[in-house]
Amino acid sequence: MTSTSDEASGVATAKRAEIADAAPRAFDHKAQIRYLQAVQARSSPRDRALARVPFYAGARIAETVALDIDDIGLSARKGILRIYGKGQRVREISIHPQLRKASEDWLHERRDWPRAGDGPALLVNQCGQRLSVRGAHYVITGIAARAGLDESVTAHVLRHSFATTLVRGGTDLIIAAELLGHARLETTGATRAPAPRSAPKPSTCCLSRSGALQARERQRNAAIAGFGRILAVPPDI
């Protein structure tokens, strides 16, 4: 079954699928803490920002390196990350406070990187060019190794750790699918969760299109806001 949306109401109409027996790999709680501690210990602000994007925003590694400066909007209290996914689907993610702080630190340092100002890329290499998928993978695996995690840790594991944390915390599968950029709800359903719960969904008969869109936006923002509480990690990592 595929995830669809009602263009008239702005409300997702995807049908739910059974959760698959085999779930993608994700960190357990102890591994999450070890990874985040290793990220915080990294000296490079660029690397600290890069390593948090898949974990706190659920971005694929290709989506992460494709980010431009204009795709991140920061204010004193919050921020929005615009992610261009598969099939040119665009999703906007409320930025977790830890990702916002890391992004601010990197944007400040980026100004002084050689030739970084020549292009729009958010994440750049030592030559000021857009960081490659291979380069980003190298950074993430290096941090995982420093944390004492095995060599198979990738951005995909971080992305599914984000998904698993949301779903196990009770985030509605349709909201989780929107945050992850999944076109098929079965893909999100493969994130295994004990006793999954569904968040209340707006009724299309009672809400205008704009009201329905605002309600879904509040649900997405609440999911990100609750992510840290679900994760239960020290606030400084």
C-alpha positions in Angstrom: 0.0 0.0 0.0 1.3 3.5 -0.8 1.1 6.7 1.2 -1.1 9.3 -0.5 -2.5 12.6 0.5 -5.8 14.3 -0.1 -4.8 17.4 -2.0 -8.1 19.1 -1.2 -7.8 18.8 2.5 -4.0 18.6 3.0 -4.6 15.5 5.2 -2.7 12.3 4.6 -4.9 9.4 3.6 -2.4 6.6 3.7 -3.6 3.2 4.8 -1.7 1.5 7.6 0.3 -1.6 6.9 1.3 -4.4 9.2 4.6 -3.8 10.9 7.2 -6.0 9.3 9.0 -8.8 11.1 12.4 -7.6 10.1 13.2 -4.0 11.2 16.1 -1.9 9.9 19.0 -1.7 12.3 18.9 1.1 14.9 21.0 2.0 17.9 19.8 0.9 21.3 19.8 3.5 24.1 23.4 2.9 25.3 24.7 3.0 21.7 22.9 6.3 21.2 24.5 7.8 24.2 28.0 6.6 23.2 27.5 8.0 19.7 26.3 11.4 20.9 29.2 11.7 23.4 31.7 10.9 20.6 30.0 13.6 18.4 30.3 16.2 21.2 33.9 15.3 21.6 34.7 15.9 18.0 36.8 19.1 17.6 35.4 20.1 14.1 32.1 22.1 14.2 31.4 20.9 10.7 31.6 17.3 11.8 29.5 17.9 14.9 26.7 19.4 12.7 27.0 16.7 10.0 26.9 13.8 12.5 23.7 15.2 14.0 21.6 15.7 10.9 20.7 12.0 10.2 20.2 11.4 13.9 18.1 14.4 14.8 16.4 15.1 11.5 16.2 11.6 10.0 18.0 12.7 6.8 19.6 10.3 4.3 23.3 10.8 3.8 22.7 12.1 0.2 20.1 14.5 1.5 22.5 15.7 4.2 25.3 16.6 1.8 22.8 18.1 -0.6 21.8 20.8 1.9 22.4 24.4 1.0 22.8 27.3 3.4 19.4 28.6 2.3 17.8 25.2 3.4 18.4 26.0 7.1 16.5 28.7 8.8 17.5 29.6 12.4 16.0 32.0 14.9 16.8 32.6 18.6 14.5 29.8 19.8 13.9 27.5 16.9 14.7 26.5 13.3 13.5 24.8 10.2 15.5 22.4 7.9 14.3 22.0 4.3 15.3 18.6 3.0 15.0 17.6 -0.7 14.3 13.9 -0.8 13.8 11.2 -3.4 11.7 12.2 -6.3 12.3 15.8 -5.5 9.9 15.6 -2.6 10.5 18.4 -0.2 9.9 18.2 3.6 10.5 20.7 6.3 11.7 19.5 9.7 11.6 21.5 12.9 15.3 21.5 14.1 16.0 19.8 17.4 17.8 22.2 19.9 21.0 20.1 19.8 21.1 20.2 16.0 20.3 23.9 16.0 23.3 24.7 18.3 25.6 22.5 16.2 24.4 24.2 13.0 25.0 27.7 14.5 28.5 26.8 15.5 29.3 25.4 12.1 27.8 28.4 10.2 30.0 30.7 12.3 33.1 28.8 11.5 32.2 28.2 7.8 32.7 31.9 7.1 36.4 31.4 7.5 36.8 28.2 5.5 38.8 28.7 2.3 36.5 29.3 -0.7 33.4 28.2 1.3 31.7 31.4 0.2 32.0 30.5 -3.5 29.1 28.1 -3.4 25.8 27.5 -1.6 26.6 24.1 0.0 26.0 24.0 3.8 28.6 21.3 4.3 31.9 21.8 2.5 35.3 20.0 2.4 38.7 21.5 3.1 38.8 23.0 -0.4 35.5 24.8 0.1 33.6 22.5 -2.2 30.4 20.5 -1.4 31.2 17.6 0.9 30.7 14.3 -0.9 28.7 11.3 0.3 32.0 9.4 0.7 33.5 12.2 2.8 30.4 12.4 5.0 30.4 8.6 5.4 34.0 8.7 6.5 33.2 11.3 9.2 30.3 9.3 10.6 32.1 6.0 10.6 35.1 7.7 12.3 32.9 9.1 15.1 31.3 5.7 15.5 34.7 4.0 15.8 35.7 6.5 18.4 32.6 5.7 20.3 33.6 2.0 20.3 30.7 1.0 18.0 31.2 -1.5 15.2 32.3 -0.7 11.7 28.9 -1.2 10.1 27.5 2.1 11.6 26.3 4.3 8.8 24.1 7.4 8.4 21.3 4.8 7.6 21.6 3.5 11.1 21.3 7.0 12.5 18.3 7.7 10.4 16.5 4.5 11.6 17.5 5.3 15.2 15.6 8.6 14.7 12.6 6.7 13.3 12.7 4.0 15.9 12.8 6.6 18.7 9.8 8.4 17.3 7.7 5.4 16.7 8.5 3.8 20.1 7.6 7.1 21.7 4.1 6.9 20.2 4.5 9.2 17.1 1.8 8.3 14.6 3.2 6.3 11.7 1.9 8.8 9.1 3.6 11.7 10.9 6.8 9.6 11.1 6.6 8.8 7.4 6.3 12.5 6.6 9.3 13.4 8.7 11.4 10.6 7.1 10.2 11.4 3.5 8.9 7.9 3.0 6.6 7.5 0.0 5.4 4.1 1.2 3.9 3.7 4.7 5.2 0.1 4.8 8.7 1.4 4.9 8.0 3.4 8.1 6.0 0.4 9.4 9.2 -1.7 9.2 10.4 0.4 12.2 9.5 -2.1 14.9 7.8 -0.7 18.0 6.2 -2.5 21.0 2.6 -1.7 21.4 2.6 1.2 18.9 0.1 4.0 19.6 -1.6 6.4 17.2 -1.8 10.1 17.8 -5.2 11.8 17.3 -5.7 12.8 13.7 -7.7 15.8 12.5 -11.1 15.1 11.0 -11.4 16.3 7.4 -15.1 17.1 8.0 -14.4 19.5 10.9 -11.3 21.3 9.6 -10.7 23.6 6.7 -7.7 22.8 4.4 -5.6 25.4 6.2 -6.7 24.2 9.6 -5.8 20.6 8.7 -2.4 21.6 7.4 -1.8 23.6 10.6 -2.9 20.6 12.7 -0.5 18.3 10.9 2.3 20.8 11.2 1.7 21.0 15.0 1.9 17.2 15.1 5.2 17.1 13.3 6.7 19.8 15.5 5.5 18.1 18.6 7.2 14.9 17.4 10.5 16.6 17.1 10.1 18.5 20.3 9.4 15.3 22.1 12.3 13.5 20.5 14.8 14.5 23.2 12.4 13.6 26.0 11.9 10.2 24.4 15.6 9.7 23.9 16.4 10.8 27.5 19.9 11.8 26.9 21.9 14.5 28.9 21.0 17.9 27.5 24.6 18.8 26.7 25.0 16.1 24.0 
